[in-house]
């Protein structure tokens, strides 16, 4: 078995149990699960980036003293 097939097999098993007896169908479902995982990862990165960007985001207001 080639290294690429071995890595794909490990990744597919990490995503969850085998969805079907057919290898082709299981690979298709693993691809769909991978796309879902990537969308979650990208969304999470944007959320974290927004939180970091607005960390300690205090408006700078100047209070003038009247005399």
Secondary structure, DSSP 8 states (H G I E B T S, - for coil): --HHHHHHHHHHHHH-S---SSHHHHHHHHHHHHHHHHHHHHHHHHHHHHHHHTTT-----------
